[in-house]
Every structure is written in structure tokens, then in C-alpha cells.
Amino acid sequence: MNLRLSGVSSSGDTQKGGSENTATGRASDTWKLLIVDDEPEIHTVTQMALARFQFGGKRLSFLNAYSAAEAAAMIEANPDIAVAIIDVVMETDDAGLRLVEQIRNEMGNGNIRIILRTGQPGQAPERSVIAEYDINDYKEKTELTAQKLFTAMYAALRAYRDIRALDINRMGLKSVIEASAAIFKTRALSNFAQGVLEQLTSLLFLEPEAVYCHADGLAAVPNDAKVEIVAATGRFAPFVGRDGKNVLDPDILEAIENARRNRSHRFEPGKIYIAYFRTESGSENILCVKGDMQEQGKTHELLDLFCRNVSIAFENLHLQDNLLTEITVREEAEKAAEILARLPAEAPNPVLRISSDGVILYANGRSSPLLDVWGAGVGQKIPPVWRHRLKYVFKSGRQSEIEVTCDDRIFELTMAPVVEADYVNIYGRDITESKRAQERVEYMAHHDALTHLPNRFYFQERLPRELEAARRSGKKVALLQIDLDMFKEVNDVYGHDVGDLLLKDVSTRLKETVRSCDTVVRLGGDEFAVIAPDLGELDSAAILAQRIVDCMAAHFRYDKTVLQVGCSIGITTFPDDSLDPTELQKNADLAMYQAKDDGRNTYHFYDAVMHERILERRFLENEIRHALDNDKLDLYYQPKISFESGRIVGAEALIRWHHPDRGMIPPMEFIPIAERCGLISRIGEWVLETACAQAQRWRQAGLGLDNIAVNVSAAQFRNGDLGDIIDRILQSTGLEPEILELEITETTVMQEMDIIVEMLASLKKLGVGVAIDDFGTGYSSLAYLRRLPLTKIKIDRSFVTDILENQDASVVANAIISLGHSLNLKLVAEGIEKPDQAAFLAEKGCQEGQGYLFGRPMPSEDFQALLAAGQVYEKN
Ligand SMILES: Nc1nc2c(ncn2[C@@H]2O[C@@H]3COP(=O)(O)O[C@H]4[C@@H](O)[C@H](n5cnc6c(=O)[nH]c(N)nc65)O[C@@H]4COP(=O)(O)O[C@H]3[C@H]2O)c(=O)[nH]1
């Protein structure tokens, strides 16, 4: 017979090898039997013999494999095969035995029961092999009678069932052990119940698919309450924790609902068993097991017991959980209350409670400074002024802050009224450090770091306040702006350290000199200001200013250094000069400027005329600067003639400024302004350079100019670099030094005697000539002339003009000429307009003359023409 089965069923239907034949239901309804044999007839015979076989209410389902390899794959795919009947001789003589070895050792399947079959007795395995590989039975093919197969199958399946039961028990016990570790946790109870369920179903030979559910029977609509799956086995296991209504089979759900409705166990014959238990608290507990339990009264009892016990355990656990939670919450609350109660006592700051009528109800340890201030303790009343303040806070119902100084500490108190409890809580904060830091920052922002006097920022805040106060009181305020006269020089000569000391001492003197109500500020550099409020008459401001001038005039001594600085003060008054603080500051500045013009070391009141003049001067300063920058200045030349020859022997260079709008601006008007604003050095350098270059050009042109005179201001001497400048110019122009003559006024010499003596000496070394201009106007002792390295004296125009009409003038002119002769200095007379004047001077021994008579100052081209003409002035 060459029939090969392709499958098997419990009723004998066959299925293709490698898969299971389940014609009547799922695998769990049958015992799986694997037939392994290379002879297809054996498969057919075996299946026919066992077609009606049943064990434990279940029939067989057949799987067919025709080689050892095929069988191995099938066992791998179906771990729940209960029995395998294996032919020993297949691909090889011992293929069956190798398969057994593979099943047990490689696959680790110890559950499957094995019945070996062989064609001949000689192929039987040895006893040791039967024992080692746990082979259930060994039959020769001739023994394959239905009777013998039945017996072998019964024995094999019983063994398989026991082994499986043990297996499941093992798993159940494992769950029990795991669960016991955490039995007091709801999830652990679920595990525990699951373990018990698995054991129960296994021990009672029920299907391993059971569900234990829990529902809240007291829910508003009990039937709508969740039916929570607490424990489940088999295919329901993944549903633990979920609502059974959503995941269970409809037939199971229906059975559960029936049980709940009737509040009793339900038994659906042959199908489902429901154990129902309702606890006293109303929770419903349902155990649902599938399987045929018609005959098993004991089983029902066990399941009921399980349901009841787990329900009670479950409920107890919940109660315990609740209790534990309650206890924990209470303990936590008590702990928190205790901590809270200690909080104010342990707080690092004052905490107090005061009743609305001012009695101290509570005060922590840190409150003692406050209690000291109040002179009261707990149970006593705070002072009336504080009671009043507290009452106000209480009435407002709003939190309020107040600062209190207790000894040397500053507290910020937050007063928080609790109106319903009739008291006010006070929370203090020691803000001493932050307050001091804040004060320090404020102080630094408003004070000068060197002198510690208030600074300009402070001044700008303070002045408007003083003015406002004066406006209300109807008094005057004087604003004095003070500028040190020689501060720059002190700094330059003695260095900044001495400069700093001087500023500090000036500050001290100022503070000592003013009234206590006056404010002294340092505006910056060597500028100070005094705000003097409450002034009666302007005299008071003048008196104050004079006191300051006097105190500054006194010497400052630093070791061996003695300094005399002096100051210039500008004064303006509110409300006379202005009501506006900014304008007053400008006024004081202008007045101070004027005081400096007045010769320094004095004070000057602001007035409107002065204001105009200063504005004009500032305008001109800008214009001069512009003219210089844009090459708009010009040099004119006025001839000097020799009385001896009547020829032009020299020229005086005189600056000219043609202003585009104002026309010609005389040097006497703009030179002093240029001197004040510091532009004179640049102008002087330009004049020197232009004049020397021009003179050299004329000389190189053979025009015979022996002398070019240039006016030099005191400021140019003061700068100290005049010698270098002249040297450079002579070098660059190539003019011989002897040709250049510097003219210095007598007044300049008198002002800067020491500097000029020194400077002239070095200039003389260069070979440059020096003439003293406007001689005779200074009324100074003629003796100083001896000290000066002069080359020429210029007789001032005022004497020349009157020389014929005024006896005094001719006497002075005569005296100057004799002095010049005795000092061996050349003499030149300026301002000669008339021939008689020239004749007189020439006759008295004056060598040279200059004046309109010989030529006015003129542009270079005109002068050049004059020179070229070689004009000779005839003597009378
Ligand atoms: N009435 C009359 N006046 C005569 C006669 N002869 C000359 N003058 C004028 O007398 C002034 C002579 O110059 P100074 O005494 O040096 O006096 C000069 C000098 O001190 C100063 N100055 C002129 N140019 C410069 C310069 O480049 N640098 C400096 N530092 N000062 C200058 O300006 C002053 C005035 O200069 P200027 O207006 O050019 O006036 C010149 C000139 O025009 C005359 O016969 N009659």
C-alpha cells in the first residue's frame, strides 16, 4: 500500500505533514499525536487504530512526519505534542534514535512521550538508551494491534498529563513565591491570584483559561461599573488590569452578567463555570473558568473557595491600603504641623503676632531687638505710636511694609493683618547689609571719590530742590562757580599726586569757609561750585566769594613745596538772574570766565552785558579757528627805515584778518581772544613761518632786507617750545637768525619776567634779535632792561605822536634814547607820521623809524614793489 496521509484529525481526517489537523476544534480540545515513519501505510494503520481513542474526555489529533528531519521540525513548531510514535529505521538505521536524542537534548523537550517502533526485534534500543531518553514504550510493528496501541497511548498520555500538571504547578508555585514577596501590593495580589488560578486549573484538569474579575457593586449604576480583570490565565493573561467588558468573549461576559444579576454562581453545562461572591462592602468578585465540570462538585467547591478567599484578601488589601494611606497622611500632616510649628521659632528673622489692640501674642527669639525698641514683651502692649500704625494696617486689611532701625540694625517689617482672626502677623527681615550696600552705591554715585565732596550729579539734583525751597520761602540763592587759577601748572610741574593733594586741601578749605547750610560740590577737574541758599542781600554772596578767594590765596604746603593757586569765582543769583537751574549754571560759568579775564584771583557777578560780550568772544573764537584752519589769515608788512640812509632796512610783519561778513578785524581785537582760547601758539607759529619764508624770498631776490620783525605773545613764551619752533623755521626757510627780530611788549616782559629772561637767553644764542615793543608804557623800573638780552628798544607811538607838542613826551623819548645808548641797544621809533617827528628822533640819536610817514602796513606784493623801487626817504 502506497498511501501517504497528508494530515490527521481526531476523527481520522488527515492533514499535510508539518501542520496540525484540527477538524473538530482547537488543539486544546485534543491530545496531539505525532506519527513518524517513512512508510505511509503505517501512518494509515495507526490512525485507523486510534480513531476512536479518548483520554480525559479528549480525542487525539494526528500529525504525520515521514522522516526524522521532518519530525524534528514539526516538534519544534508544536511544543504541545503529547505523544510521538517514532520508527527507528528511516533515513538511516538509527534515524529514530537520533531524533529522540535530538528531542531530549537539543530541543530540551522532556514532556513529549515517545513510543518507539521497529520492524525487527534486533533493532530494539538498549535499556540504557530507553532510560536516558525517557522512552515510554517500544513496540515492534507486528505488535501494532489496536489493543496494544490503546494501552500504550493510555500509559503515554497519563504520563504526559502528569508531567504537564507538574509543569503548570511549577509555574504556579513560581508565581506564588514571587507574589509572596510583595503580597501587600494590589498588583502582587493579582499575581498571587493568577498563580493560584493556574494551579487550580491545572490540578483540577480544567482548561488553563480562567478569569478572575472584580466590580464595584455599589457603583451608582452597578451594571455600568468596570469589571476589572484582576487575574487571568491562558489567553486571557494579557488582559489583567483591563475592563473585562472590552476584552472578554461575549459568552463569558453574558455568563458574568447573569451571575451578577442573580448574585449567585452560574454554571453553563459543558462550557463555563462562574463563581460569584459579593463582599460585605458590596464589591463583586467573579471567577470564570471554562471547561466541563458537570460531575465535579469538589471542583466547584474549590473554585468558590478561591473566589471567596481572593475576594476577601482583595478587599482587606484595599482596606489596608486605605488605612495605610490614612495613617500615612495623618502622620505626614502631624509631621508637617510639627515642622511648621517650629518654623517661626527657628526663623532667622523676627516673627511676631500682635492682637488688633496691640498686645504681643507671640514673638520668636529673633524679635528681641524690636521688643527692646518697644520696651514690651509677650503679653504686653506695644507703644501707642505703634498701636496706631498697626490699627491703620488692620483697618486697611492690606499688607504693608515699614523700616525700623534697632540699635545699629535695620529691619524691614512686613505687617500682614489677619482680620478674621483679629491679629496682625509681623515678619521682619534684617536689611542692614543690603541697605548699607545700597547707601554705599548711592554715595559713590553722588560723591567724588578723591575729595568726597558731592559731585556734579548730586549738584544737578540738589540745585533745583534748593531753588524750589527758595521760591517758597521768597529767599535768594547764590550759585558760585569756582575755578582754580593755577591748577594745570601745578599738575604739570609737580605731578598728579601733588595735584590730588591740592584738590583735597582746596575741598577742605572750601567746606571750612562756607556756612553750614551751603553745599560745596566738585564739578570736575579744578572746578567747584557752592550753592548758597537763604541769602539776604547780594552783599552776602560777595562776602562769601571774597572769603573763598582769600582762603584760596593762602599758601598750600607739601613738604618743601609751597604752592599758591588762587581762584576765580563767577556768581549768579536766583531769582534775579534766572529762575532756571540750567541757565543759572551757564550764568555762573560766564561770570567765572569774566573773573578770569579780570585778572584772576577775584570774583565776578553775572550781568547781561557781560553775557553778550562773552557770547561775542566765543563766536569770534570759533571764527578765528575757522580762519586759521582755512588759511584765511594774512600778513602785512610795514617798512622800517634807517634815519641814516633813508632806505628801508626792515619790515614789521603784522597780521590781518579779513572776515567775510565783518570786514577787516584789527589784531588788537582778535589777538587777545586767540591768547585766551589758546589759539595764539598756532597763529604765532604761522606768522613766524610766513614772515621768515617771505623775508628769505626777498633776500634771495636781492631786495636787500636786513630785518624782519615779528610780534610774539606772552603765551608763546609760556609754552616753552618757542626756541625749538624758531630754530626749525630758520632751518626750513634758510633765513639767517640775525635777520629775524622778535618784538615783545613791555607788559609781557613784566608779566612773565623769569620765563622770558630764560627763553630770550637761548634765543639770543641762536642769534635772533629781540626788541622790546611799546617801550615806556609799562612804567616799570628801567633797571630790568639790564637783565634782558635785548638788541633793540622800540619807542612807543604815544610818545612819538606828542613828541613835538608835549614836553613830557619828548622828555620820556629822550630818556629812552639815552638809556638805549647807554645799554648799547639799537633804537627804533614807531608811529612816525610827520617828517618833524622823524627829524627830531633822528637828531636825538634814534637810528630807525617806522610809521605811516614811511609806509602803512601793506600786502607782501606792495611791500615787494616798494623794496624793488629802492625808495629813499629824504631828511628835512
Ligand atoms: N596811528 C598809527 N598807527 C601806526 C602807525 N604806524 C604803525 N601803526 C600801527 O601800530 C601797530 C604797530 O604794531 P605793534 O605796536 O606791534 O602792535 C600790534 C601788535 O601788538 C599786535 N599784532 C599785530 N600783528 C601781530 C602778530 O602777528 N602777532 C602778535 N602777537 N601780535 C600782533 O597788534 C598790534 C596792533 O597792530 P596793528 O593794528 O597792525 O597796528 C600796528 C600798525 O598798523 C602810525 O604812523 N600811526
The ligand as an SDF file (V2000), in Angstrom:
LIG
                    3D

 46 52  0  0  0  0  0  0  0  0999 V2000
   48.1000  155.5180   14.2030 N   0  0  0  0  0  0  0  0  0  0  0  0
   49.2110  154.9510   13.6870 C   0  0  0  0  0  0  0  0  0  0  0  0
   49.3650  153.6250   13.7950 N   0  0  0  0  0  0  0  0  0  0  0  0
   50.5160  153.1000   13.2520 C   0  0  0  0  0  0  0  0  0  0  0  0
   51.4950  153.8560   12.6050 C   0  0  0  0  0  0  0  0  0  0  0  0
   52.4590  153.0220   12.2090 N   0  0  0  0  0  0  0  0  0  0  0  0
   52.1080  151.7870   12.5840 C   0  0  0  0  0  0  0  0  0  0  0  0
   50.9300  151.8100   13.2040 N   0  0  0  0  0  0  0  0  0  0  0  0
   50.1960  150.6840   13.7980 C   0  0  0  0  0  0  0  0  0  0  0  0
   50.7830  150.3980   15.0260 O   0  0  0  0  0  0  0  0  0  0  0  0
   50.7900  148.9740   15.2510 C   0  0  0  0  0  0  0  0  0  0  0  0
   52.1650  148.5350   15.4190 C   0  0  0  0  0  0  0  0  0  0  0  0
   52.2100  147.2840   15.8800 O   0  0  0  0  0  0  0  0  0  0  0  0
   52.5020  146.9220   17.3810 P   0  0  0  0  0  0  0  0  0  0  0  0
   52.8580  148.0530   18.2050 O   0  0  0  0  0  0  0  0  0  0  0  0
   53.4120  145.7780   17.3490 O   0  0  0  0  0  0  0  0  0  0  0  0
   51.1050  146.4580   17.8760 O   0  0  0  0  0  0  0  0  0  0  0  0
   50.4960  145.3670   17.2680 C   0  0  0  0  0  0  0  0  0  0  0  0
   50.8270  144.1170   17.8930 C   0  0  0  0  0  0  0  0  0  0  0  0
   50.9040  144.2840   19.2870 O   0  0  0  0  0  0  0  0  0  0  0  0
   49.5940  143.3070   17.6040 C   0  0  0  0  0  0  0  0  0  0  0  0
   49.9030  142.4210   16.4840 N   0  0  0  0  0  0  0  0  0  0  0  0
   49.8300  142.6630   15.1790 C   0  0  0  0  0  0  0  0  0  0  0  0
   50.2310  141.5760   14.4720 N   0  0  0  0  0  0  0  0  0  0  0  0
   50.5740  140.6460   15.3760 C   0  0  0  0  0  0  0  0  0  0  0  0
   51.0740  139.3190   15.2890 C   0  0  0  0  0  0  0  0  0  0  0  0
   51.3310  138.8040   14.2130 O   0  0  0  0  0  0  0  0  0  0  0  0
   51.3110  138.6750   16.4610 N   0  0  0  0  0  0  0  0  0  0  0  0
   51.0480  139.2290   17.6780 C   0  0  0  0  0  0  0  0  0  0  0  0
   51.2890  138.5740   18.7510 N   0  0  0  0  0  0  0  0  0  0  0  0
   50.5930  140.4840   17.7980 N   0  0  0  0  0  0  0  0  0  0  0  0
   50.3560  141.1620   16.6500 C   0  0  0  0  0  0  0  0  0  0  0  0
   48.5820  144.1290   17.2520 O   0  0  0  0  0  0  0  0  0  0  0  0
   49.0030  145.4440   17.4410 C   0  0  0  0  0  0  0  0  0  0  0  0
   48.3060  146.3540   16.5040 C   0  0  0  0  0  0  0  0  0  0  0  0
   48.6660  146.0600   15.2660 O   0  0  0  0  0  0  0  0  0  0  0  0
   48.1070  146.8750   14.0730 P   0  0  0  0  0  0  0  0  0  0  0  0
   46.6580  147.1270   14.2520 O   0  0  0  0  0  0  0  0  0  0  0  0
   48.6200  146.2930   12.8320 O   0  0  0  0  0  0  0  0  0  0  0  0
   48.7700  148.2530   14.2950 O   0  0  0  0  0  0  0  0  0  0  0  0
   50.1460  148.3840   14.0280 C   0  0  0  0  0  0  0  0  0  0  0  0
   50.3130  149.4430   12.9740 C   0  0  0  0  0  0  0  0  0  0  0  0
   49.3340  149.4290   11.9960 O   0  0  0  0  0  0  0  0  0  0  0  0
   51.2610  155.2540   12.5340 C   0  0  0  0  0  0  0  0  0  0  0  0
   52.0890  156.0630   11.9900 O   0  0  0  0  0  0  0  0  0  0  0  0
   50.1460  155.7780   13.0740 N   0  0  0  0  0  0  0  0  0  0  0  0
  1  2  1  0
  2  3  2  0
  2 46  1  0
  3  4  1  0
  4  5  2  0
  4  8  1  0
  5  6  1  0
  5 44  1  0
  6  7  2  0
  7  8  1  0
  8  9  1  0
  9 10  1  0
  9 42  1  0
 10 11  1  0
 11 12  1  0
 11 41  1  0
 12 13  1  0
 13 14  1  0
 14 15  2  0
 14 16  1  0
 14 17  1  0
 17 18  1  0
 18 19  1  0
 18 34  1  0
 19 20  1  0
 19 21  1  0
 21 22  1  0
 21 33  1  0
 22 23  1  0
 22 32  1  0
 23 24  2  0
 24 25  1  0
 25 26  1  0
 25 32  2  0
 26 27  2  0
 26 28  1  0
 28 29  1  0
 29 30  1  0
 29 31  2  0
 31 32  1  0
 33 34  1  0
 34 35  1  0
 35 36  1  0
 36 37  1  0
 37 38  2  0
 37 39  1  0
 37 40  1  0
 40 41  1  0
 41 42  1  0
 42 43  1  0
 44 45  2  0
 44 46  1  0
M  END
$$$$
